[in-house]
């Protein structure tokens, strides 16, 4: 089963540990494609978009997502 999670720009920046402006720059200069989904004129990123950005930024996304999941579990306790 495919996991469909959606993220806003701020969420993506936190996961990738970079500034939102860096992500916007990559999108504006077309170094990575724009997310296909927009809601209320806001970019909505998918997991695939996260992988594209992480490749461009040379970030190990698997480790970042693992840490995010650990934080979520700690918060749910």
C-alpha positions as CSV (number, residue, x, y, z in Angstrom):
1,X,0.0,0.0,0.0
2,X,1.3,3.4,-0.9
3,X,1.5,6.0,1.9
4,X,0.0,9.3,0.7
5,X,1.3,12.1,3.0
6,X,1.1,15.7,2.1
7,X,3.3,18.5,3.4
8,X,3.4,22.3,3.2
9,X,6.5,24.3,2.5
10,X,7.3,24.8,6.2
11,X,6.9,21.1,6.9
12,X,9.3,20.2,4.0
13,X,11.9,22.7,5.3
14,X,11.7,21.2,8.8
15,X,12.1,17.6,7.4
16,X,15.0,18.5,5.2
17,X,16.5,20.9,7.8
18,X,16.9,23.8,5.4
19,X,15.4,27.2,5.0
20,X,12.1,27.5,3.1
21,X,13.7,30.1,0.9
22,X,16.2,27.6,-0.4
23,X,13.3,25.3,-1.5
24,X,11.5,28.2,-3.1
25,X,14.8,29.1,-5.0
26,X,15.1,25.6,-6.3
27,X,11.5,25.7,-7.5
28,X,11.7,29.2,-9.0
29,X,14.9,28.4,-10.9
30,X,13.3,25.1,-12.1
31,X,16.1,23.0,-10.7
32,X,13.3,20.8,-9.4
33,X,9.7,20.6,-10.7
34,X,6.9,22.4,-8.9
35,X,4.6,20.2,-6.9
36,X,1.5,19.2,-8.9
37,X,-0.9,19.9,-6.1
38,X,-1.9,23.3,-4.9
39,X,-4.6,24.1,-2.3
40,X,-5.5,27.8,-1.7
41,X,-2.6,28.9,-3.8
42,X,-0.2,27.0,-1.5
43,X,2.2,24.3,-2.7
44,X,1.3,20.9,-1.4
45,X,4.3,18.5,-1.5
46,X,4.1,14.7,-1.7
47,X,6.6,12.2,-0.6
48,X,7.9,12.0,-4.2
49,X,8.5,15.8,-4.1
50,X,10.5,15.3,-0.9
51,X,12.7,12.7,-2.6
52,X,13.4,15.0,-5.5
53,X,14.3,17.9,-3.2
54,X,16.5,15.7,-1.0
55,X,18.4,14.5,-4.0
56,X,19.0,18.0,-5.2
57,X,20.1,19.1,-1.7
58,X,22.1,15.9,-1.2
59,X,20.2,15.0,2.0
60,X,19.6,11.5,3.2
61,X,15.8,11.6,3.3
62,X,15.5,8.1,4.8
63,X,17.3,9.3,7.9
64,X,15.2,12.5,8.1
65,X,11.9,10.6,7.8
66,X,13.0,8.1,10.4
67,X,13.7,10.9,12.9
68,X,10.3,12.5,12.0
69,X,8.6,9.2,12.8
70,X,10.4,8.9,16.1
71,X,9.3,12.4,17.1
72,X,5.7,11.6,16.1
73,X,5.8,8.4,18.3
74,X,7.2,10.3,21.3
75,X,4.5,13.0,20.9
76,X,1.7,10.4,20.7
77,X,2.7,8.8,24.1
